[in-house]
Amino acid sequence: MLSIEHEFEATVVTLVDEGPEPLQEDVTVAAFDDRVTFTQYDVEGDRVMQVTMSPLQVQELLAALDLPEGVYRRAGADADP
């Protein structure tokens, strides 16, 4: 299950794990203009964990889910010297 809310500064998606046990804590994804945050409560550490990615990193993550094992560079990306 998921929910989508459009707030003033971000679109917020909450992903609820409804599969067979063991279930994971909800994941909240907040997409801002310049970053995307992934937030999840860590039961073992009794704290909230957060990862922040650029929109480009999220695009690359989504593309990677459909690619075979390997190392890739997006077309048009500047090459390292």
Phi and psi in degrees as a GROMACS rama.xvg file:
@    title "Ramachandran Plot"
@    xaxis  label "Phi"
@    yaxis  label "Psi"
@TYPE xy
-146.555  158.076  LEU-2
-129.063  150.031  SER-3
-127.52  129.559  ILE-4
-131.317  134.704  GLU-5
-100.647  108.496  HIS-6
-99.9501  178.546  GLU-7
-56.7413  -48.9164  PHE-8
-105.72  -8.98777  GLU-9
-154.33  158.341  ALA-10
-97.8272  128.561  THR-11
-115.955  124.439  VAL-12
-115.361  130.39  VAL-13
-114.128  125.018  THR-14
-104.127  123.997  LEU-15
-108.939  125.957  VAL-16
-78.9541  113.153  ASP-17
-114.618  9.62407  GLU-18
-74.1606  -168.997  GLY-19
-66.8553  153.405  PRO-20
-64.8161  151.175  GLU-21
-81.0709  134.557  PRO-22
-86.0139  149.432  LEU-23
-97.4981  159.041  GLN-24
-66.76  156.687  GLU-25
-56.5933  147.222  ASP-26
-114.779  127.81  VAL-27
-108.774  126.762  THR-28
-113.132  120.799  VAL-29
-115.066  116.941  ALA-30
-101.749  112.805  ALA-31
-100.866  177.644  PHE-32
-62.3589  -38.1871  ASP-33
-112.887  0.102412  ASP-34
-163.58  162.779  ARG-35
-130.306  130.479  VAL-36
-113.34  141.701  THR-37
-116.392  123.1  PHE-38
-125.565  135.629  THR-39
-149.162  140.571  GLN-40
-77.0535  131.866  TYR-41
-99.7633  107.484  ASP-42
-64.3192  -43.7541  VAL-43
-64.1339  -38.8751  GLU-44
-92.7898  -4.86969  GLY-45
49.8633  50.3445  ASP-46
-152.346  164.053  ARG-47
-93.2227  129.019  VAL-48
-103.398  141.793  MET-49
-138.058  137.24  GLN-50
-120.097  133.822  VAL-51
-115.632  131.166  THR-52
-129.226  153.883  MET-53
-76.9995  158.888  SER-54
-56.5443  -35.0965  PRO-55
-64.7722  -40.6489  LEU-56
-62.5452  -38.3558  GLN-57
-66.0851  -42.843  VAL-58
-59.7397  -42.9136  GLN-59
-66.8437  -37.2301  GLU-60
-61.803  -47.1329  LEU-61
-62.1755  -41.1141  LEU-62
-64.8155  -38.6111  ALA-63
-63.3025  -27.8479  ALA-64
-63.5413  -20.5361  LEU-65
-107.104  8.63595  ASP-66
-108.656  151.491  LEU-67
-74.7348  170.598  PRO-68
-55.5722  140.307  GLU-69
155.467  -174.746  GLY-70
-116.65  133.175  VAL-71
-133.086  154.756  TYR-72
-130.762  134.254  ARG-73
-62.5324  141.645  ARG-74
-59.4057  133.807  ALA-75
87.3131  -5.57696  GLY-76
-74.357  143.554  ALA-77
-65.8976  135.162  ASP-78
-79.9831  146.669  ALA-79
-72.1388  145.469  ASP-80
